[in-house]
């Protein structure tokens, strides 16, 4: 990805979370956007419980490891996600 992806509904995130996300890889923004598009109530609950950044970092690291595994180059992203047991949705509290 050549340019930084825009954060979907940025006003739903407190400034400290937005600032922390700027320092994270672009994949983190992609995950946050997917979560906010599909599960906004869960995202808001994670933010309110101060668990959002932890969950986002864990998901980003897991997806980065899975997608960067050279043995998976022949697979589509959704196939890699299934192989590694990755969820599209944010965790529940």
C-alpha positions as CSV (number, residue, x, y, z in Angstrom):
1,X,0.0,0.0,0.0
2,X,1.6,3.2,-1.2
3,X,-0.3,5.7,0.8
4,X,-1.8,5.6,4.3
5,X,-5.3,4.3,4.4
6,X,-7.8,6.6,6.0
7,X,-9.4,5.6,9.2
8,X,-13.2,5.0,8.9
9,X,-15.2,7.1,11.4
10,X,-12.2,8.7,13.0
11,X,-14.3,10.7,15.4
12,X,-15.4,7.5,17.1
13,X,-11.9,7.0,18.4
14,X,-10.4,9.0,21.3
15,X,-7.4,11.1,20.4
16,X,-4.9,8.9,22.3
17,X,-6.1,5.8,20.3
18,X,-5.8,7.7,17.0
19,X,-2.3,8.8,17.9
20,X,-1.2,5.3,18.8
21,X,-2.7,3.9,15.6
22,X,-0.7,6.4,13.5
23,X,2.5,4.7,14.8
24,X,1.1,1.2,13.9
25,X,1.5,-0.5,10.5
26,X,-1.1,0.2,7.8
27,X,-2.5,-3.3,8.4
28,X,-3.8,-2.1,11.8
29,X,-5.9,0.6,10.1
30,X,-7.2,-1.9,7.7
31,X,-8.3,-4.2,10.6
32,X,-9.8,-1.3,12.6
33,X,-11.8,-0.2,9.5
34,X,-13.0,-3.8,9.0
35,X,-14.0,-4.0,12.7
36,X,-15.8,-0.6,12.7
37,X,-17.7,-1.4,9.5
38,X,-18.9,-4.7,10.6
39,X,-19.1,-4.5,14.4
40,X,-19.2,-0.9,15.6
41,X,-20.8,-1.7,18.9
42,X,-18.1,-4.2,19.7
43,X,-15.4,-1.7,18.8
44,X,-17.0,0.9,21.0
45,X,-17.2,-1.6,23.9
46,X,-13.5,-2.4,23.5
47,X,-12.7,1.3,23.5
48,X,-14.8,1.9,26.6
49,X,-13.1,-1.0,28.4
50,X,-9.6,0.3,27.3
51,X,-9.0,-3.0,25.5
52,X,-9.2,-1.8,21.9
53,X,-5.5,-1.1,21.3
54,X,-4.4,-4.4,22.9
55,X,-6.9,-6.3,20.7
56,X,-5.9,-4.4,17.6
57,X,-2.1,-5.0,18.2
58,X,-2.7,-8.7,18.8
59,X,-4.8,-9.1,15.6
60,X,-2.3,-7.1,13.5
61,X,0.6,-9.2,14.7
62,X,-1.3,-12.4,14.0
63,X,-2.4,-11.4,10.5
64,X,1.0,-10.0,9.6
65,X,2.7,-13.3,10.6
66,X,0.1,-15.3,8.7
67,X,0.2,-13.2,5.5
68,X,4.0,-13.0,5.5
69,X,4.5,-16.8,5.7
70,X,6.2,-17.6,2.4
71,X,4.5,-21.0,2.3
72,X,1.1,-19.2,1.9
73,X,1.8,-17.2,-1.2
74,X,-0.4,-19.4,-3.3
75,X,-3.4,-18.8,-1.0
76,X,-5.9,-16.0,-1.0
77,X,-6.1,-13.9,2.1
78,X,-9.4,-15.4,3.3
79,X,-7.9,-18.9,2.9
80,X,-4.9,-17.9,5.0
81,X,-7.2,-16.4,7.6
82,X,-9.1,-19.7,7.8
83,X,-5.9,-21.8,7.9
84,X,-4.6,-19.7,10.8
85,X,-7.9,-19.5,12.6
86,X,-8.0,-15.7,12.3
87,X,-11.3,-14.0,12.9
88,X,-12.6,-11.1,10.8
89,X,-14.4,-9.7,13.8
90,X,-13.1,-8.0,17.0
91,X,-13.0,-10.0,20.2
92,X,-16.0,-9.8,22.6
93,X,-15.6,-8.7,26.1
